[in-house]
């Protein structure tokens, strides 16, 4: 059992750690595309994440959700993992520019803040709304170089993937509310494991129907998969569920604003992508916006 002091330290550090890990998902997806089809990769990732988290839950003697509680957990897994990740990966693999995908993802905090008073009776103050607005403008500035070069004719040719990308954003928003409303208690280790059962059962049949199931089992594949499973599916998701449980969903969603700036910094070092002054100003505005949106 962890001490109150260590638990308090984890909660304070959780937002920073979550953003740092979660942002690497886009870099991992870019590397992963070299080794496997997107939904095939996700199907394997969900299966391995379940096995890893189930082993952790078993050896730590965590209580498992049963009956209706288990069903709620599987539904949240479908919304948070299968429909969200599957939709985003499918959209990018079928031609949606990463800048447009990132801008669609940035709508999530706005949608969450708009629905939180209605669904959970969370109070959204003026400063929080200002932070949310500033964060969105900051994200637009960070993504501006990718958005400005988008061919409008190309967008017209990927209407269905764009719609799927938007649906994925709505799904993760719904999953956040569902998690907060229907899974307020229970051991997060076993809950995470059961979530991946739901995600696997949805993504795998779609992969079987739509992809050739290409996988290149090389060292690079296993390195990307290991990071995706242990850092993202176990670490980042565990922190997200903790943040949802311990705080307001609108504040947890606002942290998503910090992901594109983090991705831009990671792409600068990993792929040699450039950063311009507009992006740097956008990063600063985003940080200010998140600080306002998450203040208590």
Steps between C-alpha positions, in 0.01 A plus 500: 500500500628846415526768766276811488808710423603288201143489372476880522831533314376268225181703456697824469743351249237300307398778253860568393587131471176430312563768237865399457408136435170552314661734248738224388201308364514696173873434465441130576223488239734649242765238574245220534362565151831370359443158656124427500160607375346748749206298631705181497762674711233625741341155527833347602566793732167455681557125538848546642386787724227277642748219573746737667241680711316179586828356632558812711145486633526129576829515688390811693174321592285778357125461514346445157178668384209259468157496343365837396815674624712291261266591215537870578877461499496328159281776356743763625782301340318504167450877519843599635713252307332321211296783348737782589838350412356288222327800345802730517741237368262407219447863403871582485577178312234593242622849425387739774787747554648481849443874553129470427478191722671690780262793463200264518644349818530850646122535487468239776567736795244746360238229457578360844470839668171566320349168611645474852243735663215307336622144556697524825394839639858622494536877531699663219613850600585796278876457549473132409313587180765762419767236553320256272467764228865607536609138486312440175652810338843388618448155347395660170826700499707191578334306218490797258795386282332162446155647442593782263653259249198269489352459152125567515443264207675231701267563794202453269638159409524383862157602628429155649834478689443856624157401629652195670765723660227730633304200625812381683523836678136472607564142616787589732291788639211261564742248650629759745149578622407130507807419709421777748129415524492121505842394632560719806651214701701183454863406453641684199737212421226246439275767345767583243545132416128449439486816289745343258275196462224729372741688273644177357156352429405805293824579314602146406194412284532835318869433435416154368244646259690807378874429514741239358634456857854591398750480787878508478625332817835677515690649791362842410145368515550351845662819632209713380250246631671481839481877539140505379396231748692588814539877474177591319242227563603437860673818617320784322155339508540417868583864573207621289256279691651623828459865393139439394418330829669757724398822324262677267481354149525849348837556670626159394392565141680836494831317539449371144591853385858438610537196274550672159773732634669197655470311171655795313798499738538121471475516118770768502742263671378168353437598136684829457179700445541874534328733745419860414432802722122468453510147640708609799253780575218248467671270748523781753136595451398136537685467830330815631162370383546165671612671819176700503281208397634267769525744791281418799 
